[in-house]
């Protein structure tokens, strides 16, 4: 063996890669995991600023609740006023509805009664002629028909001797009569009828007036 063989440089030393592999092996990974856990534990710890922020948040929530309660207290009078207004409107609606219903019923009854007026006039004329004697069939029919009209609320007015009222009576003739001091009904030509406050027909009469 010559000296030249001992002087040749050795480029690689067997086992270097194994050393590096051993340096980056399981022991190095365990160290990294431990360092990471330490960092996570540091981040999980609360600071003074975090605690103060949490306290301020609780106080803000309490203040919001107090403001909401105060707002609800302020709204109670307004809600009460709205309720009273709704009740008043409903009461007015019911009153108007009842008045309208009564008016419609009176109109319906008046329409029926007006259609019966000519029949009532015929009965009056028959009575004047003596055709409605007691016990006669026509007299019984007349009584029933007049009873039905009375149940409808129809009233007849106008009789001889009553004071003449131009708002209720229609004068078809004026007869100067000695001893008469005020216009008075002398004769009823056609009886008047009313239903409640509705006049179905004015009474047509002959009026006795003072003689000059």
QUINORLIN-V899637 format. One record per pair of residues at least 12 apart in sequence whose ideal C-beta (glycine too) atoms are under 10 Angstrom apart, sorted by the first residue. I is the first residue (numbers start at 1). J is the second residue. Records with the same first field share a line. If there is no record, write none. Layout:
# QUINORLIN-V899637
I = J ; J
This chain:
# QUINORLIN-V899637
102 = 196
103 = 196 ; 198
105 = 153 ; 196
106 = 152 ; 153 ; 195 ; 196 ; 197 ; 198
107 = 195 ; 198
108 = 152
109 = 149 ; 151 ; 152 ; 153 ; 154 ; 195 ; 196 ; 198 ; 200
110 = 152 ; 153 ; 154 ; 193 ; 194 ; 195 ; 196 ; 198 ; 199 ; 200
111 = 195 ; 200
112 = 148 ; 149 ; 152 ; 154 ; 195
113 = 148 ; 149 ; 152 ; 153 ; 154 ; 193 ; 194 ; 195 ; 198 ; 200 ; 201
114 = 154 ; 193 ; 195 ; 200 ; 201
116 = 145 ; 146 ; 148 ; 149 ; 152 ; 154 ; 193 ; 200
117 = 149 ; 154 ; 156 ; 190 ; 191 ; 193 ; 200 ; 201
119 = 141 ; 142 ; 145 ; 146 ; 149
120 = 142 ; 145 ; 146 ; 149 ; 154 ; 156 ; 191 ; 193
121 = 190 ; 191 ; 201
122 = 142
123 = 138 ; 139 ; 141 ; 142 ; 143 ; 145 ; 146
124 = 142 ; 156 ; 188 ; 190 ; 191
126 = 138 ; 139 ; 142
127 = 139 ; 142
149 = 193 ; 195
152 = 195
153 = 194 ; 195 ; 196 ; 198
154 = 193 ; 194 ; 195 ; 196 ; 198 ; 200
155 = 192 ; 193 ; 194 ; 195 ; 196 ; 200
156 = 188 ; 191 ; 192 ; 193 ; 194 ; 200 ; 201 ; 203
157 = 169 ; 188 ; 191 ; 192 ; 193 ; 194 ; 199 ; 202 ; 203
158 = 170 ; 185 ; 188 ; 189 ; 190 ; 191 ; 192 ; 193 ; 201 ; 202 ; 203 ; 204 ; 205
159 = 185 ; 188 ; 191 ; 192 ; 203 ; 205
160 = 184 ; 185 ; 186 ; 187 ; 188 ; 205 ; 206 ; 208
161 = 184 ; 185 ; 186 ; 188 ; 208
162 = 184 ; 185 ; 188 ; 203 ; 205
163 = 182 ; 183 ; 184 ; 185
164 = 182 ; 183 ; 184 ; 185 ; 186 ; 203 ; 205 ; 206 ; 207 ; 208 ; 209
165 = 183 ; 185 ; 202 ; 203 ; 205
166 = 183 ; 202 ; 207
167 = 199 ; 202
168 = 192 ; 194 ; 199 ; 202 ; 203 ; 205
169 = 183 ; 185 ; 188 ; 192 ; 202 ; 203 ; 204 ; 205 ; 207
170 = 189 ; 190 ; 192 ; 201 ; 202 ; 203 ; 204 ; 205 ; 207
171 = 183 ; 185 ; 202 ; 203 ; 204 ; 205 ; 206 ; 207 ; 209
172 = 187 ; 189 ; 190 ; 204 ; 205 ; 206 ; 207
173 = 186 ; 187 ; 189 ; 204 ; 205 ; 206 ; 207 ; 208
174 = 186 ; 206 ; 207 ; 208 ; 209
175 = 187 ; 206 ; 207 ; 208 ; 209 ; 211
176 = 208 ; 209 ; 210 ; 211 ; 212
177 = 207 ; 208 ; 209 ; 210 ; 211
178 = 208 ; 210 ; 211
179 = 208 ; 210 ; 211
180 = 207 ; 208 ; 209 ; 210 ; 211
181 = 209 ; 210
182 = 208 ; 209 ; 210
183 = 205 ; 207 ; 208 ; 209 ; 210
184 = 205 ; 207 ; 208 ; 209 ; 210
185 = 203 ; 205 ; 206 ; 207 ; 208
186 = 205 ; 206 ; 207 ; 208 ; 209
187 = 204 ; 205 ; 206 ; 207 ; 208
188 = 203 ; 204 ; 205 ; 206
189 = 203 ; 204 ; 205 ; 206
190 = 202 ; 203 ; 204 ; 205
191 = 203 ; 204 ; 205
192 = 204 ; 205
